[in-house]
Amino acid sequence: MAVRRRSGARSEDQGERSAKNYAFVDAVARKNVELTMAEIRSRSAVIAALETKGAVKIAGAMYNLESAAVEFLPSPKP
């Protein structure tokens, strides 16, 4: 049975839980972006309302240091 870590990354899915494991670090970083976006929505009724109206968009992204590419993550509908 896999243990689900607080990061949301499953230990058996990601292998060793260390900075040496790129897949694990990537999964934790992505989860952090998702949780931060959700926290912004939950902590600010004003921003959440503006997002619902389409006046603003909360966008999460990952920056790849090797390629210098920015990957925007899917954002759930408000």
N, C-alpha and C positions, 0 to 999 in steps of 0.2 A: 504494500500500500504506500502510495506517495504521500509525503507530508507537504501540505500547502503552507508556504512561508508567508509572512506578513506582506511581502512584496507582491504576492500573487504568483510568483514563479515556483513551479513544482520542482522539488529537489531531484527526482529521478529524470525529469524532462531536461534539466539543464546541466546535469553532471556536477562537478566540483563547484562548491559555493565559494569562489574566490575571484579576485581581480584578474587572475591569469586565465579565467574561463570567459572568453568573449561572449558566447551565447548567454551565459548567466548574467553578465554585466548588462548586455543589451536588453534582456528581458526585464531586469530590475529598473533600468532607466526608462523604458517604455511604460512600465506600470506607474512609475513616478509621474510621468507626464499625464497619464490618464487620471490618476488620483488628484493631481493638482488642478486639472480642468474641472473635475467634479467639485472640488472644494471651493473653487472660485464661484461656481454656480450656487452652491449651497450657502455660502457665507455672504453673498451680496445679492439681495433681492432686486436691487436696481439693475445690476449687470445682467442678471438672469432674465428680467423683464425686457430689457433692451435686446437681448439675444433672441427672445421669443418673437419680438416684433420685427426682427431682421435688421435692426439699427446697428448692431455690433455682432461680431463673430468671435468666439473663443477658439483659438487655433493652437493645437499642440504640434510640436515638430521635434525631429531628431536631427542633429547635425553629425555628419560622418567626418571625422578628422582626417581619414585617409584620402577620401575623394573630394572633400569640401562640398559635398552635396547636402541639401536640406530635404528631408522627407517629412511632409505634413501628414499627420496621423488622422484617420477618420474620426470625425466628431459626431457623437450621437445627437440626434435631433432633440432640441430643448422641449 
